[in-house]
Amino acid sequence: MGWKAQPTRQVIMEGVRIPAENLLGEEGQGFSMAMKALNGGRLNIAACSLCGGQLALEKSAAYLKERQVFGGPLAKQEALVFKLADMDMELEAARSLLRRAASALDAKSPDMVRLCAMAKKVATDAGFNVANSAIQLHGGYGYLADFGTEKIFRDLRAHQILEGTNEIMSLIVGRSLLDN
Ligand SMILES: Cc1cc2nc3c(=O)[nH]c(=O)nc-3n(C[C@H](O)[C@H](O)[C@H](O)COP(=O)(O)OP(=O)(O)OC[C@H]3O[C@@H](n4cnc5c(N)ncnc54)[C@H](O)[C@@H]3O)c2cc1C
């Protein structure tokens, strides 16, 4: 569907034997090591979503100024200006949370897992919502390849699934409230 600039392929290992001296970390700790690596990965995906969403927002603002309907630019329609403002606010709020989660990860703060999960879900939902709104604001052109909005939409859709789905992010955050 998307992510065509970085094709994803399966890596299948069958009957592979690794010498014991090549073991990384402690035996039985592989899952926990892999999970730790995901915190930074989640921030990466969140940042990619904000970047795609920001581009979709900027394309939308430019299009509203350019497109003439009923004797003036679409930018004169207040309902559409409100929509642009909502898109901007959703991205800015997600950006603040992402920065907070990145600081927590740098500081190895006790709530870093919870904050990274929150930032991943909030930012990837924000990027997707903004990309979807950008298509709507471009009308029929938004659905065509020419304006680039449909590509952003297809690419950002994956971010709600990979690096742990957004349902799993909610599970992590919800459980953190119940674990204490
Ligand atoms: C473009 C792309 C690139 C990818 N790149 C990589 C990569 O580089 N490396 C890699 O290892 N993987 C990669 N993946 C795989 C990705 O991480 C998984 O697809 C993702 O983690 C979801 O796992 P799953 O597909 O097995 O879904 P499933 O676990 O089968 O989940 C299916 C649905 O059920 C929901 N669900 C599952 N369990 C629960 C639960 N306990 N509570 C509530 N809802 C639940 C999920 O949220 C989802 O909506 C990539 C996927 C995509 C689409």
The ligand as an SDF file (V2000), in Angstrom:
LIG
                    3D

 53 58  0  0  0  0  0  0  0  0999 V2000
    5.3360   -1.3940    6.3370 C   0  0  0  0  0  0  0  0  0  0  0  0
    5.6800   -2.3230    7.4550 C   0  0  0  0  0  0  0  0  0  0  0  0
    7.0010   -2.4590    7.8680 C   0  0  0  0  0  0  0  0  0  0  0  0
    7.3340   -3.3240    8.8880 C   0  0  0  0  0  0  0  0  0  0  0  0
    8.6430   -3.4230    9.2630 N   0  0  0  0  0  0  0  0  0  0  0  0
    8.9980   -4.3170   10.2030 C   0  0  0  0  0  0  0  0  0  0  0  0
   10.3670   -4.4990   10.5630 C   0  0  0  0  0  0  0  0  0  0  0  0
   11.2490   -3.8300   10.0260 O   0  0  0  0  0  0  0  0  0  0  0  0
   10.6770   -5.4110   11.5030 N   0  0  0  0  0  0  0  0  0  0  0  0
    9.7280   -6.1700   12.1150 C   0  0  0  0  0  0  0  0  0  0  0  0
   10.0560   -6.9920   12.9670 O   0  0  0  0  0  0  0  0  0  0  0  0
    8.4110   -6.0130   11.8100 N   0  0  0  0  0  0  0  0  0  0  0  0
    8.0320   -5.1160   10.8740 C   0  0  0  0  0  0  0  0  0  0  0  0
    6.7070   -4.9650   10.5480 N   0  0  0  0  0  0  0  0  0  0  0  0
    5.7180   -5.8170   11.2380 C   0  0  0  0  0  0  0  0  0  0  0  0
    4.9300   -5.0320   12.2930 C   0  0  0  0  0  0  0  0  0  0  0  0
    5.7520   -4.7040   13.3840 O   0  0  0  0  0  0  0  0  0  0  0  0
    3.7240   -5.9010   12.7090 C   0  0  0  0  0  0  0  0  0  0  0  0
    2.8750   -6.0480   11.5860 O   0  0  0  0  0  0  0  0  0  0  0  0
    2.9740   -5.2450   13.8630 C   0  0  0  0  0  0  0  0  0  0  0  0
    3.7480   -5.2360   15.0450 O   0  0  0  0  0  0  0  0  0  0  0  0
    1.6520   -5.9490   14.1690 C   0  0  0  0  0  0  0  0  0  0  0  0
    1.8370   -7.3130   14.3450 O   0  0  0  0  0  0  0  0  0  0  0  0
    0.9360   -8.3290   13.4990 P   0  0  0  0  0  0  0  0  0  0  0  0
    0.9570   -7.9130   12.0550 O   0  0  0  0  0  0  0  0  0  0  0  0
    1.3900   -9.6940   13.8500 O   0  0  0  0  0  0  0  0  0  0  0  0
   -0.5330   -8.0530   14.0120 O   0  0  0  0  0  0  0  0  0  0  0  0
   -1.3470   -8.9010   15.0870 P   0  0  0  0  0  0  0  0  0  0  0  0
   -0.5440   -9.0410   16.3520 O   0  0  0  0  0  0  0  0  0  0  0  0
   -1.8660  -10.1540   14.4460 O   0  0  0  0  0  0  0  0  0  0  0  0
   -2.5710   -7.9210   15.3890 O   0  0  0  0  0  0  0  0  0  0  0  0
   -3.7440   -7.8350   14.5610 C   0  0  0  0  0  0  0  0  0  0  0  0
   -4.6790   -6.7960   15.1940 C   0  0  0  0  0  0  0  0  0  0  0  0
   -5.0490   -7.2190   16.5100 O   0  0  0  0  0  0  0  0  0  0  0  0
   -4.6910   -6.2250   17.4520 C   0  0  0  0  0  0  0  0  0  0  0  0
   -4.2120   -6.8490   18.6870 N   0  0  0  0  0  0  0  0  0  0  0  0
   -3.3090   -7.8730   18.8000 C   0  0  0  0  0  0  0  0  0  0  0  0
   -3.1140   -8.1690   20.1000 N   0  0  0  0  0  0  0  0  0  0  0  0
   -3.9120   -7.3380   20.8150 C   0  0  0  0  0  0  0  0  0  0  0  0
   -4.1540   -7.1580   22.2070 C   0  0  0  0  0  0  0  0  0  0  0  0
   -3.5280   -7.8900   23.1480 N   0  0  0  0  0  0  0  0  0  0  0  0
   -5.0320   -6.1980   22.5670 N   0  0  0  0  0  0  0  0  0  0  0  0
   -5.6690   -5.4340   21.6390 C   0  0  0  0  0  0  0  0  0  0  0  0
   -5.4800   -5.5560   20.3070 N   0  0  0  0  0  0  0  0  0  0  0  0
   -4.6030   -6.4910   19.9180 C   0  0  0  0  0  0  0  0  0  0  0  0
   -3.5580   -5.4290   16.8060 C   0  0  0  0  0  0  0  0  0  0  0  0
   -3.4800   -4.1350   17.3610 O   0  0  0  0  0  0  0  0  0  0  0  0
   -4.0220   -5.4230   15.3600 C   0  0  0  0  0  0  0  0  0  0  0  0
   -4.9850   -4.4140   15.1800 O   0  0  0  0  0  0  0  0  0  0  0  0
    6.3310   -4.0850    9.5440 C   0  0  0  0  0  0  0  0  0  0  0  0
    4.9870   -3.9330    9.1440 C   0  0  0  0  0  0  0  0  0  0  0  0
    4.6520   -3.0610    8.1280 C   0  0  0  0  0  0  0  0  0  0  0  0
    3.2020   -2.9050    7.7390 C   0  0  0  0  0  0  0  0  0  0  0  0
  1  2  1  0
  2  3  1  0
  2 52  2  0
  3  4  2  0
  4  5  1  0
  4 50  1  0
  5  6  2  0
  6  7  1  0
  6 13  1  0
  7  8  2  0
  7  9  1  0
  9 10  1  0
 10 11  2  0
 10 12  1  0
 12 13  2  0
 13 14  1  0
 14 15  1  0
 14 50  1  0
 15 16  1  0
 16 17  1  0
 16 18  1  0
 18 19  1  0
 18 20  1  0
 20 21  1  0
 20 22  1  0
 22 23  1  0
 23 24  1  0
 24 25  2  0
 24 26  1  0
 24 27  1  0
 27 28  1  0
 28 29  2  0
 28 30  1  0
 28 31  1  0
 31 32  1  0
 32 33  1  0
 33 34  1  0
 33 48  1  0
 34 35  1  0
 35 36  1  0
 35 46  1  0
 36 37  1  0
 36 45  1  0
 37 38  2  0
 38 39  1  0
 39 40  1  0
 39 45  2  0
 40 41  1  0
 40 42  2  0
 42 43  1  0
 43 44  2  0
 44 45  1  0
 46 47  1  0
 46 48  1  0
 48 49  1  0
 50 51  2  0
 51 52  1  0
 52 53  1  0
M  END
$$$$
